[in-house]
Amino acid sequence: MKRILLLIAKIAIGLFLILILFILAVKWNVFGKIYTEDELINYKNETASVVLSENRVVLGKYFDKNRTNASYEQFPKHLIDALVATEDARFFEHDGVDTRSLLRVIFKSILTGDKRSGGGSTISQQLAKNMSGRSSHGFLSLPVNKVKEIIQAKRIESIYSKENILTLYFNTVSFGENIYGIESAALRYFNKKVSDLTIEEAAVLVGILKANTYYNPKKNPKNAVMRRNVVLSQMQRYDYLDKKTADSLSEIPLKLNYNNLTSKNNAGHFLTYVKGEASKIIDSINKNSKTKYNLEKDGLIISTTLNENLQTYAADAFKSHLSVMQEKIRAQYNSNASQKRALNTLVEAQLKQMKIHPDSAKLKSRQSVFNWKGLETDSISIVDSLKLENTILHAGLLAMSPKTGAVKAYVGGIDNQRYAYDQIFSQRQLASTFKPILYATAFESGKQPCYYLDNDSIKLSDYKNWNPTNADRTFGGKYSLQGALLNSKNIPTINLYLETNFTKLDTIWSRLNFSSKLQNVPSLALGTTNASIYEVANAYSVFANSGKTTTPYAIVKIETASGDILYAHKNQEPKEVLSKRTTAYINEILQNAIARGTGQRIRNQYGISLPLAGKTGTSQDYTDAWFVGYNPNIVVVSRVGCNSPKIHFNNGLGAGSSLALPLVAKTLQKAERNTDLKKELTASFVSLTEEERNQLDCEDFKEKTGVEKFFELFKNKESSFEKEQEKAKKREKRKEKGFLKRLFGN
């Protein structure tokens, strides 16, 4: 018996020594690193950078881990009560380890295999786990990780107050869906700050911690309610709530205001754009200041110019208008035989390019399909999928302040996740939105708004007998520059182009910061050159800003989480690129285009009362539709069209006034109902001088005189671009000579 007792004693001592050595080995980092006290003092979470609108609404985040830190003062008392009651009832009494709970785990979980006894980890131990994670050590994994967490929890408790521990815990814990921290969770599930959480909402979030997928209130609402009520029951058990209140709160139905800024965000393309701009700024700061700021880990605060309300109104306009037009273009391609053939030909070419056999392309499979109700999964063939994709109407809208360049609304596409390509920078044919630039060049060259242009049909033999027509197929008579522009007449515009010095036009084009190179061809007058929404908004800002150009920008400032300003935008001195007289003429004419010209639907149909000038644009065959609306406080540009120019409307539904104008109109319609926003967007144009008003005082159109008609009988309707340009040069020389005679005499 003595030998047995001695053997048992030796074994016990041996096991005790092994246990001591094991604990020391863990403490000495043999099984992986444990934070030292100095490291804990300087511990810093990887934190998401936050992007804010101009009125401080969270637009989105950039993160490696989606975490936004909050301070202890922001936590409502009932949130702390819910956590302590559910996760660690003796939190304020122990020094990091709850011995009673730990013994329960040892004897029930480990020895008896009873998994229902719980983890036994205190909040401090859970924090230790969140900070360091858990590592694998085979059969020793559980004891190694538990001992590490106990040691770490003891160190945490030795240097942090209970309040600091709760703050660190709430900022590190995972709430599923790749979100970390209570502030991010409150924003995701209830679209509010943590400080605004109600008791039952706090209970839902604390409940998620038990199992963040099983108790996810979005995916498993019944489970979430059940767990919420357990949390409320625990709060009652530990006297944080009375029974009546707990019972009452348990009866409240789950009400989420789910706000996933990653998957569903009406500013998604804007966030991508801002990220690119912010990355350039941060890289420059790091290079110049020898710092190491990280956009995805350092919790930077990026304040932007975007007006969240205007952005929402623009996104709503996309959904309400394009959902209707999408059905119409699909109906057209389903019913029109020639367009069916065109679509089939395009799809066949795409299949060939993709090296997909026609038979394979007909096999059906489950695929996601976009519609304006959201992405849907359907059984569909590759052929049908390509037909749907090719007939999707893509669009972009940009609103900016012409005075400062501040971007106020930015919708870069119809769905930022499925269609990541940013339509704001897509280069497409300008169509008639180019015309004001040509007319501005004419004014800069000395022409006046009442200068008349022929509206007679012309055929250019050196351009395959190109015979331009007006949209309404009318010809004859003469249009003043004013009348031709506000009614967007093509033939007079061609004639104006023939009279305009191309070098002068090219110079002004460059001053307006367009990137494409102009080609001296007659069709240029009708906007066959390419430009982006971004460039058009920037150019029309010059008209709105009395000839001065500004640079568009989106980032106001970048701050650290502690409030240190790393970057602040500085407005550049505006550069004058057009005369005030020229822009006064353009603005007056394009206001008339809204009042009685191509843009009048914005008043007549949508009832917009804001002071506005505007210009529609419709590319050849309705491939792209444009609209620009502006005043001295805002410029809004929209463009709509399918990806391939081969797919388009075959009638006026594809015109700028029908397809693009409504996006701007519906946006401004809602903006006018917002008192503050209406005040911000309202601005009158600079008043015309008496001389300028006199120069605009003429009829838009007039018939030719009898003498002019007589000479028309001898005029050759067929000419060439070269001849017409030569004639224009001679006319200009005669005018210049006459002007010099009047100025200096014979």
Salt bridges, closest charged atoms under 4 A:
GLU39 OE2 - LYS33 NZ 2.84
GLU46 OE2 - LYS297 NZ 3.86
GLU54 OE1 - LYS408 NZ 2.76
ASP81 OD2 - LYS77 NZ 2.91
ASP88 OD2 - HIS94 NE2 2.73
ASP95 OD2 - LYS154 NZ 2.85
ASP98 OD2 - ARG90 NE 2.95
ASP114 OD1 - ARG116 NE 3.41
GLU149 OE2 - ARG134 NE 2.65
GLU157 OE2 - LYS162 NZ 2.99
GLU177 OE1 - ARG188 NH1 2.57
GLU201 OE1 - LYS192 NZ 3.00
ASP247 OD2 - LYS243 NZ 2.72
GLU277 OE2 - LYS280 NZ 3.58
GLU296 OE2 - LYS275 NZ 2.92
ASP298 OD1 - LYS44 NZ 3.51
ASP316 OD2 - LYS670 NZ 3.11
ASP359 OD2 - HIS357 ND1 3.70
GLU389 OE2 - ARG418 NH2 3.18
ASP454 OD1 - LYS704 NZ 3.31
ASP454 OD2 - LYS715 NZ 3.58
ASP456 OD2 - LYS704 NZ 2.15
ASP472 OD2 - LYS489 NZ 2.49
GLU499 OE1 - LYS447 NZ 3.51
GLU499 OE2 - ARG731 NH2 3.60
GLU559 OE2 - LYS557 NZ 3.82
ASP624 OD2 - ARG428 NE 2.95
ASP624 OD1 - ARG639 NH1 2.89
GLU680 OE2 - LYS408 NZ 3.80
ASP700 OD2 - ARG596 NH1 2.39
GLU708 OE2 - LYS478 NZ 2.80
GLU712 OE2 - LYS704 NZ 2.81
GLU712 OE1 - LYS717 NZ 3.24
GLU724 OE2 - LYS727 NZ 3.52
GLU732 OE2 - LYS447 NZ 3.07
